[in-house]
Amino acid sequence: MVLDPGSRQRLAAAGLTDSKALSPKRRAQLVPLIQRQAQAWALGQASAREIDELGIRTATELAMLRALQRLACPQPELVLVDGVLPLRLWSGEQRCVVRGDAQHQEIAAASVLAKQARDGLIQRLAHRHPGYGLERHAGYGTAVHREAVLAHGPTSLHRRSFLRKLLGA
């Protein structure tokens, strides 16, 4: 997510903040504004298989690198990383920011776009994998989701490393 100072101000005035503090309806309303205001933005993903094989941290870093590589602009001068762990494979300048989505509009905007994209994917998967209740719990490890996995078994999209305890494997 690349924003100029004016875009940061406009997004703040529109109420952009930590995606977890915004309702789904408000996040959805902010998406087109964020996309219009951004000089560049991109999403990156890691698969369940990559998470299982590489671990969550490395897979998360891989998704972040994919997003950075997809930006339709030159390499950013500074990458803001939400949290305490740096992006190990990034050779450019970076700064880790604890609770960054509450402090930097770039992080908040990226978080909103990522959350909306994930939620949209989960809704589409709910149609392909009925019986798991994805449309209700969005794929989070709720009791309903755990019961569905036990009843129907994991799909290829489930992270086996997260299910070891549940499945006794």
Biotite code that builds the C-alpha atoms (Angstrom):
import biotite.structure as struc

atoms = struc.array([
    struc.Atom([0.000, 0.000, 0.000], chain_id="A", res_id=1, res_name="MET", atom_name="CA", element="C"),
    struc.Atom([1.509, 3.287, -1.093], chain_id="A", res_id=2, res_name="VAL", atom_name="CA", element="C"),
    struc.Atom([-0.214, 6.495, 0.021], chain_id="A", res_id=3, res_name="LEU", atom_name="CA", element="C"),
    struc.Atom([0.729, 10.134, -0.353], chain_id="A", res_id=4, res_name="ASP", atom_name="CA", element="C"),
    struc.Atom([0.146, 12.572, 2.549], chain_id="A", res_id=5, res_name="PRO", atom_name="CA", element="C"),
    struc.Atom([-3.120, 13.892, 1.102], chain_id="A", res_id=6, res_name="GLY", atom_name="CA", element="C"),
    struc.Atom([-4.503, 10.377, 0.708], chain_id="A", res_id=7, res_name="SER", atom_name="CA", element="C"),
    struc.Atom([-3.567, 9.541, 4.283], chain_id="A", res_id=8, res_name="ARG", atom_name="CA", element="C"),
    struc.Atom([-5.533, 12.561, 5.492], chain_id="A", res_id=9, res_name="GLN", atom_name="CA", element="C"),
    struc.Atom([-8.570, 11.780, 3.320], chain_id="A", res_id=10, res_name="ARG", atom_name="CA", element="C"),
    struc.Atom([-8.647, 8.170, 4.497], chain_id="A", res_id=11, res_name="LEU", atom_name="CA", element="C"),
    struc.Atom([-8.311, 9.209, 8.147], chain_id="A", res_id=12, res_name="ALA", atom_name="CA", element="C"),
    struc.Atom([-11.147, 11.701, 7.680], chain_id="A", res_id=13, res_name="ALA", atom_name="CA", element="C"),
    struc.Atom([-13.259, 8.902, 6.161], chain_id="A", res_id=14, res_name="ALA", atom_name="CA", element="C"),
    struc.Atom([-12.769, 6.878, 9.357], chain_id="A", res_id=15, res_name="GLY", atom_name="CA", element="C"),
    struc.Atom([-10.084, 4.417, 8.278], chain_id="A", res_id=16, res_name="LEU", atom_name="CA", element="C"),
    struc.Atom([-8.599, 2.692, 11.297], chain_id="A", res_id=17, res_name="THR", atom_name="CA", element="C"),
    struc.Atom([-7.655, -0.801, 12.432], chain_id="A", res_id=18, res_name="ASP", atom_name="CA", element="C"),
    struc.Atom([-9.729, -3.225, 10.327], chain_id="A", res_id=19, res_name="SER", atom_name="CA", element="C"),
    struc.Atom([-10.659, -5.205, 13.442], chain_id="A", res_id=20, res_name="LYS", atom_name="CA", element="C"),
    struc.Atom([-12.338, -2.079, 14.856], chain_id="A", res_id=21, res_name="ALA", atom_name="CA", element="C"),
    struc.Atom([-14.487, -1.595, 11.736], chain_id="A", res_id=22, res_name="LEU", atom_name="CA", element="C"),
    struc.Atom([-17.727, -3.380, 10.986], chain_id="A", res_id=23, res_name="SER", atom_name="CA", element="C"),
    struc.Atom([-17.831, -5.565, 7.868], chain_id="A", res_id=24, res_name="PRO", atom_name="CA", element="C"),
    struc.Atom([-20.192, -3.030, 6.262], chain_id="A", res_id=25, res_name="LYS", atom_name="CA", element="C"),
    struc.Atom([-17.818, -0.124, 6.969], chain_id="A", res_id=26, res_name="ARG", atom_name="CA", element="C"),
    struc.Atom([-14.802, -2.078, 5.671], chain_id="A", res_id=27, res_name="ARG", atom_name="CA", element="C"),
    struc.Atom([-16.696, -2.804, 2.462], chain_id="A", res_id=28, res_name="ALA", atom_name="CA", element="C"),
    struc.Atom([-17.557, 0.886, 2.075], chain_id="A", res_id=29, res_name="GLN", atom_name="CA", element="C"),
    struc.Atom([-13.906, 1.882, 2.532], chain_id="A", res_id=30, res_name="LEU", atom_name="CA", element="C"),
    struc.Atom([-12.470, -0.514, -0.077], chain_id="A", res_id=31, res_name="VAL", atom_name="CA", element="C"),
    struc.Atom([-13.236, 1.580, -3.191], chain_id="A", res_id=32, res_name="PRO", atom_name="CA", element="C"),
    struc.Atom([-12.021, 4.739, -1.458], chain_id="A", res_id=33, res_name="LEU", atom_name="CA", element="C"),
    struc.Atom([-8.773, 3.057, -0.427], chain_id="A", res_id=34, res_name="ILE", atom_name="CA", element="C"),
    struc.Atom([-8.249, 1.725, -3.947], chain_id="A", res_id=35, res_name="GLN", atom_name="CA", element="C"),
    struc.Atom([-8.834, 5.181, -5.448], chain_id="A", res_id=36, res_name="ARG", atom_name="CA", element="C"),
    struc.Atom([-6.583, 6.963, -2.948], chain_id="A", res_id=37, res_name="GLN", atom_name="CA", element="C"),
    struc.Atom([-3.660, 4.536, -3.128], chain_id="A", res_id=38, res_name="ALA", atom_name="CA", element="C"),
    struc.Atom([-0.781, 5.285, -5.455], chain_id="A", res_id=39, res_name="GLN", atom_name="CA", element="C"),
    struc.Atom([-0.264, 1.510, -5.554], chain_id="A", res_id=40, res_name="ALA", atom_name="CA", element="C"),
    struc.Atom([-1.614, -1.518, -3.721], chain_id="A", res_id=41, res_name="TRP", atom_name="CA", element="C"),
    struc.Atom([-1.388, -5.267, -4.101], chain_id="A", res_id=42, res_name="ALA", atom_name="CA", element="C"),
    struc.Atom([-2.359, -8.409, -2.256], chain_id="A", res_id=43, res_name="LEU", atom_name="CA", element="C"),
    struc.Atom([-0.290, -11.508, -1.623], chain_id="A", res_id=44, res_name="GLY", atom_name="CA", element="C"),
    struc.Atom([-1.356, -14.919, -0.404], chain_id="A", res_id=45, res_name="GLN", atom_name="CA", element="C"),
    struc.Atom([0.178, -18.073, 0.956], chain_id="A", res_id=46, res_name="ALA", atom_name="CA", element="C"),
    struc.Atom([-1.602, -21.393, 0.620], chain_id="A", res_id=47, res_name="SER", atom_name="CA", element="C"),
    struc.Atom([-2.570, -23.767, 3.402], chain_id="A", res_id=48, res_name="ALA", atom_name="CA", element="C"),
    struc.Atom([0.055, -26.144, 2.059], chain_id="A", res_id=49, res_name="ARG", atom_name="CA", element="C"),
    struc.Atom([2.756, -23.457, 2.276], chain_id="A", res_id=50, res_name="GLU", atom_name="CA", element="C"),
    struc.Atom([1.713, -22.674, 5.843], chain_id="A", res_id=51, res_name="ILE", atom_name="CA", element="C"),
    struc.Atom([1.942, -26.353, 6.766], chain_id="A", res_id=52, res_name="ASP", atom_name="CA", element="C"),
    struc.Atom([5.299, -26.839, 5.035], chain_id="A", res_id=53, res_name="GLU", atom_name="CA", element="C"),
    struc.Atom([7.018, -23.552, 5.924], chain_id="A", res_id=54, res_name="LEU", atom_name="CA", element="C"),
    struc.Atom([5.310, -22.479, 9.145], chain_id="A", res_id=55, res_name="GLY", atom_name="CA", element="C"),
    struc.Atom([3.010, -19.519, 9.674], chain_id="A", res_id=56, res_name="ILE", atom_name="CA", element="C"),
    struc.Atom([5.720, -16.865, 9.995], chain_id="A", res_id=57, res_name="ARG", atom_name="CA", element="C"),
    struc.Atom([7.593, -17.820, 6.827], chain_id="A", res_id=58, res_name="THR", atom_name="CA", element="C"),
    struc.Atom([4.348, -18.248, 4.884], chain_id="A", res_id=59, res_name="ALA", atom_name="CA", element="C"),
    struc.Atom([3.164, -14.832, 6.080], chain_id="A", res_id=60, res_name="THR", atom_name="CA", element="C"),
    struc.Atom([6.446, -13.292, 4.973], chain_id="A", res_id=61, res_name="GLU", atom_name="CA", element="C"),
    struc.Atom([6.096, -15.017, 1.598], chain_id="A", res_id=62, res_name="LEU", atom_name="CA", element="C"),
    struc.Atom([2.616, -13.501, 1.182], chain_id="A", res_id=63, res_name="ALA", atom_name="CA", element="C"),
    struc.Atom([3.986, -10.060, 2.096], chain_id="A", res_id=64, res_name="MET", atom_name="CA", element="C"),
    struc.Atom([6.824, -10.403, -0.415], chain_id="A", res_id=65, res_name="LEU", atom_name="CA", element="C"),
    struc.Atom([4.354, -11.436, -3.110], chain_id="A", res_id=66, res_name="ARG", atom_name="CA", element="C"),
    struc.Atom([2.300, -8.317, -2.410], chain_id="A", res_id=67, res_name="ALA", atom_name="CA", element="C"),
    struc.Atom([5.411, -6.114, -2.549], chain_id="A", res_id=68, res_name="LEU", atom_name="CA", element="C"),
    struc.Atom([6.495, -7.707, -5.833], chain_id="A", res_id=69, res_name="GLN", atom_name="CA", element="C"),
    struc.Atom([3.046, -7.078, -7.339], chain_id="A", res_id=70, res_name="ARG", atom_name="CA", element="C"),
    struc.Atom([3.027, -3.356, -6.569], chain_id="A", res_id=71, res_name="LEU", atom_name="CA", element="C"),
    struc.Atom([2.656, -1.325, -9.753], chain_id="A", res_id=72, res_name="ALA", atom_name="CA", element="C"),
    struc.Atom([5.418, 1.081, -8.727], chain_id="A", res_id=73, res_name="CYS", atom_name="CA", element="C"),
    struc.Atom([9.136, 1.039, -8.019], chain_id="A", res_id=74, res_name="PRO", atom_name="CA", element="C"),
    struc.Atom([10.342, -0.640, -4.831], chain_id="A", res_id=75, res_name="GLN", atom_name="CA", element="C"),
    struc.Atom([9.080, 1.345, -1.832], chain_id="A", res_id=76, res_name="PRO", atom_name="CA", element="C"),
    struc.Atom([11.677, 3.418, 0.012], chain_id="A", res_id=77, res_name="GLU", atom_name="CA", element="C"),
    struc.Atom([10.347, 2.144, 3.341], chain_id="A", res_id=78, res_name="LEU", atom_name="CA", element="C"),
    struc.Atom([8.201, -0.865, 4.190], chain_id="A", res_id=79, res_name="VAL", atom_name="CA", element="C"),
    struc.Atom([6.121, -0.645, 7.349], chain_id="A", res_id=80, res_name="LEU", atom_name="CA", element="C"),
    struc.Atom([5.623, -4.064, 8.939], chain_id="A", res_id=81, res_name="VAL", atom_name="CA", element="C"),
    struc.Atom([2.768, -4.471, 11.404], chain_id="A", res_id=82, res_name="ASP", atom_name="CA", element="C"),
    struc.Atom([4.201, -6.197, 14.478], chain_id="A", res_id=83, res_name="GLY", atom_name="CA", element="C"),
    struc.Atom([7.578, -6.877, 16.013], chain_id="A", res_id=84, res_name="VAL", atom_name="CA", element="C"),
    struc.Atom([9.095, -9.295, 13.501], chain_id="A", res_id=85, res_name="LEU", atom_name="CA", element="C"),
    struc.Atom([10.914, -7.904, 10.462], chain_id="A", res_id=86, res_name="PRO", atom_name="CA", element="C"),
    struc.Atom([10.410, -9.186, 6.946], chain_id="A", res_id=87, res_name="LEU", atom_name="CA", element="C"),
    struc.Atom([13.571, -11.309, 6.770], chain_id="A", res_id=88, res_name="ARG", atom_name="CA", element="C"),
    struc.Atom([13.843, -11.633, 2.985], chain_id="A", res_id=89, res_name="LEU", atom_name="CA", element="C"),
    struc.Atom([13.289, -7.930, 2.252], chain_id="A", res_id=90, res_name="TRP", atom_name="CA", element="C"),
    struc.Atom([16.520, -6.165, 1.318], chain_id="A", res_id=91, res_name="SER", atom_name="CA", element="C"),
    struc.Atom([15.096, -2.639, 1.455], chain_id="A", res_id=92, res_name="GLY", atom_name="CA", element="C"),
    struc.Atom([14.531, -0.416, 4.438], chain_id="A", res_id=93, res_name="GLU", atom_name="CA", element="C"),
    struc.Atom([11.754, -1.472, 6.793], chain_id="A", res_id=94, res_name="GLN", atom_name="CA", element="C"),
    struc.Atom([10.336, -0.563, 10.169], chain_id="A", res_id=95, res_name="ARG", atom_name="CA", element="C"),
    struc.Atom([8.325, -2.797, 12.477], chain_id="A", res_id=96, res_name="CYS", atom_name="CA", element="C"),
    struc.Atom([5.405, -1.048, 14.135], chain_id="A", res_id=97, res_name="VAL", atom_name="CA", element="C"),
    struc.Atom([3.490, -2.650, 16.999], chain_id="A", res_id=98, res_name="VAL", atom_name="CA", element="C"),
    struc.Atom([-0.240, -2.000, 16.478], chain_id="A", res_id=99, res_name="ARG", atom_name="CA", element="C"),
    struc.Atom([0.715, -0.384, 13.200], chain_id="A", res_id=100, res_name="GLY", atom_name="CA", element="C"),
    struc.Atom([-2.830, -0.413, 11.840], chain_id="A", res_id=101, res_name="ASP", atom_name="CA", element="C"),
    struc.Atom([-3.778, 2.073, 14.574], chain_id="A", res_id=102, res_name="ALA", atom_name="CA", element="C"),
    struc.Atom([-0.782, 4.316, 13.808], chain_id="A", res_id=103, res_name="GLN", atom_name="CA", element="C"),
    struc.Atom([-0.259, 4.279, 10.034], chain_id="A", res_id=104, res_name="HIS", atom_name="CA", element="C"),
    struc.Atom([-2.923, 4.719, 7.375], chain_id="A", res_id=105, res_name="GLN", atom_name="CA", element="C"),
    struc.Atom([-0.870, 2.552, 4.992], chain_id="A", res_id=106, res_name="GLU", atom_name="CA", element="C"),
    struc.Atom([-1.051, -0.412, 7.357], chain_id="A", res_id=107, res_name="ILE", atom_name="CA", element="C"),
    struc.Atom([-4.725, 0.194, 8.180], chain_id="A", res_id=108, res_name="ALA", atom_name="CA", element="C"),
    struc.Atom([-5.614, 0.439, 4.480], chain_id="A", res_id=109, res_name="ALA", atom_name="CA", element="C"),
    struc.Atom([-3.669, -2.710, 3.608], chain_id="A", res_id=110, res_name="ALA", atom_name="CA", element="C"),
    struc.Atom([-5.358, -4.498, 6.501], chain_id="A", res_id=111, res_name="SER", atom_name="CA", element="C"),
    struc.Atom([-8.828, -3.521, 5.285], chain_id="A", res_id=112, res_name="VAL", atom_name="CA", element="C"),
    struc.Atom([-8.122, -4.662, 1.719], chain_id="A", res_id=113, res_name="LEU", atom_name="CA", element="C"),
    struc.Atom([-6.619, -7.943, 2.936], chain_id="A", res_id=114, res_name="ALA", atom_name="CA", element="C"),
    struc.Atom([-9.488, -8.638, 5.338], chain_id="A", res_id=115, res_name="LYS", atom_name="CA", element="C"),
    struc.Atom([-12.117, -7.914, 2.691], chain_id="A", res_id=116, res_name="GLN", atom_name="CA", element="C"),
    struc.Atom([-10.324, -10.103, 0.149], chain_id="A", res_id=117, res_name="ALA", atom_name="CA", element="C"),
    struc.Atom([-10.060, -12.948, 2.679], chain_id="A", res_id=118, res_name="ARG", atom_name="CA", element="C"),
    struc.Atom([-13.705, -12.617, 3.705], chain_id="A", res_id=119, res_name="ASP", atom_name="CA", element="C"),
    struc.Atom([-14.759, -12.657, 0.041], chain_id="A", res_id=120, res_name="GLY", atom_name="CA", element="C"),
    struc.Atom([-12.696, -15.782, -0.579], chain_id="A", res_id=121, res_name="LEU", atom_name="CA", element="C"),
    struc.Atom([-14.225, -17.499, 2.453], chain_id="A", res_id=122, res_name="ILE", atom_name="CA", element="C"),
    struc.Atom([-17.751, -16.650, 1.237], chain_id="A", res_id=123, res_name="GLN", atom_name="CA", element="C"),
    struc.Atom([-16.961, -18.200, -2.176], chain_id="A", res_id=124, res_name="ARG", atom_name="CA", element="C"),
    struc.Atom([-15.487, -21.266, -0.466], chain_id="A", res_id=125, res_name="LEU", atom_name="CA", element="C"),
    struc.Atom([-18.640, -21.612, 1.636], chain_id="A", res_id=126, res_name="ALA", atom_name="CA", element="C"),
    struc.Atom([-20.533, -22.397, -1.581], chain_id="A", res_id=127, res_name="HIS", atom_name="CA", element="C"),
    struc.Atom([-17.916, -24.938, -2.696], chain_id="A", res_id=128, res_name="ARG", atom_name="CA", element="C"),
    struc.Atom([-17.696, -26.587, 0.727], chain_id="A", res_id=129, res_name="HIS", atom_name="CA", element="C"),
    struc.Atom([-21.178, -26.615, 2.268], chain_id="A", res_id=130, res_name="PRO", atom_name="CA", element="C"),
    struc.Atom([-21.564, -28.074, 5.717], chain_id="A", res_id=131, res_name="GLY", atom_name="CA", element="C"),
    struc.Atom([-18.612, -26.282, 7.301], chain_id="A", res_id=132, res_name="TYR", atom_name="CA", element="C"),
    struc.Atom([-20.507, -23.122, 8.215], chain_id="A", res_id=133, res_name="GLY", atom_name="CA", element="C"),
    struc.Atom([-17.880, -20.895, 6.597], chain_id="A", res_id=134, res_name="LEU", atom_name="CA", element="C"),
    struc.Atom([-20.532, -18.288, 5.825], chain_id="A", res_id=135, res_name="GLU", atom_name="CA", element="C"),
    struc.Atom([-21.097, -17.902, 9.587], chain_id="A", res_id=136, res_name="ARG", atom_name="CA", element="C"),
    struc.Atom([-17.657, -18.163, 11.199], chain_id="A", res_id=137, res_name="HIS", atom_name="CA", element="C"),
    struc.Atom([-15.466, -17.059, 8.254], chain_id="A", res_id=138, res_name="ALA", atom_name="CA", element="C"),
    struc.Atom([-13.122, -19.995, 8.706], chain_id="A", res_id=139, res_name="GLY", atom_name="CA", element="C"),
    struc.Atom([-12.001, -19.106, 12.203], chain_id="A", res_id=140, res_name="TYR", atom_name="CA", element="C"),
    struc.Atom([-11.570, -21.935, 14.697], chain_id="A", res_id=141, res_name="GLY", atom_name="CA", element="C"),
    struc.Atom([-14.911, -21.657, 16.413], chain_id="A", res_id=142, res_name="THR", atom_name="CA", element="C"),
    struc.Atom([-16.581, -24.604, 18.104], chain_id="A", res_id=143, res_name="ALA", atom_name="CA", element="C"),
    struc.Atom([-18.958, -24.890, 15.115], chain_id="A", res_id=144, res_name="VAL", atom_name="CA", element="C"),
    struc.Atom([-16.036, -25.036, 12.698], chain_id="A", res_id=145, res_name="HIS", atom_name="CA", element="C"),
    struc.Atom([-14.182, -27.632, 14.772], chain_id="A", res_id=146, res_name="ARG", atom_name="CA", element="C"),
    struc.Atom([-17.325, -29.783, 14.925], chain_id="A", res_id=147, res_name="GLU", atom_name="CA", element="C"),
    struc.Atom([-17.732, -29.534, 11.131], chain_id="A", res_id=148, res_name="ALA", atom_name="CA", element="C"),
    struc.Atom([-14.127, -30.588, 10.552], chain_id="A", res_id=149, res_name="VAL", atom_name="CA", element="C"),
    struc.Atom([-14.634, -33.575, 12.844], chain_id="A", res_id=150, res_name="LEU", atom_name="CA", element="C"),
    struc.Atom([-17.900, -34.481, 11.087], chain_id="A", res_id=151, res_name="ALA", atom_name="CA", element="C"),
    struc.Atom([-16.801, -33.941, 7.465], chain_id="A", res_id=152, res_name="HIS", atom_name="CA", element="C"),
    struc.Atom([-13.014, -34.106, 7.649], chain_id="A", res_id=153, res_name="GLY", atom_name="CA", element="C"),
    struc.Atom([-10.633, -31.367, 6.558], chain_id="A", res_id=154, res_name="PRO", atom_name="CA", element="C"),
    struc.Atom([-10.699, -29.967, 3.033], chain_id="A", res_id=155, res_name="THR", atom_name="CA", element="C"),
    struc.Atom([-7.572, -29.300, 0.991], chain_id="A", res_id=156, res_name="SER", atom_name="CA", element="C"),
    struc.Atom([-7.856, -25.711, 2.179], chain_id="A", res_id=157, res_name="LEU", atom_name="CA", element="C"),
    struc.Atom([-7.498, -26.542, 5.863], chain_id="A", res_id=158, res_name="HIS", atom_name="CA", element="C"),
    struc.Atom([-4.107, -26.044, 7.458], chain_id="A", res_id=159, res_name="ARG", atom_name="CA", element="C"),
    struc.Atom([-3.221, -29.490, 8.763], chain_id="A", res_id=160, res_name="ARG", atom_name="CA", element="C"),
    struc.Atom([-0.675, -28.008, 11.166], chain_id="A", res_id=161, res_name="SER", atom_name="CA", element="C"),
    struc.Atom([-3.525, -26.124, 12.859], chain_id="A", res_id=162, res_name="PHE", atom_name="CA", element="C"),
    struc.Atom([-5.679, -29.268, 13.091], chain_id="A", res_id=163, res_name="LEU", atom_name="CA", element="C"),
    struc.Atom([-3.179, -31.675, 14.672], chain_id="A", res_id=164, res_name="ARG", atom_name="CA", element="C"),
    struc.Atom([-4.599, -31.359, 18.163], chain_id="A", res_id=165, res_name="LYS", atom_name="CA", element="C"),
    struc.Atom([-8.211, -31.504, 16.968], chain_id="A", res_id=166, res_name="LEU", atom_name="CA", element="C"),
    struc.Atom([-7.662, -34.540, 14.736], chain_id="A", res_id=167, res_name="LEU", atom_name="CA", element="C"),
    struc.Atom([-5.242, -36.268, 17.084], chain_id="A", res_id=168, res_name="GLY", atom_name="CA", element="C"),
    struc.Atom([-2.586, -36.470, 14.371], chain_id="A", res_id=169, res_name="ALA", atom_name="CA", element="C"),
])
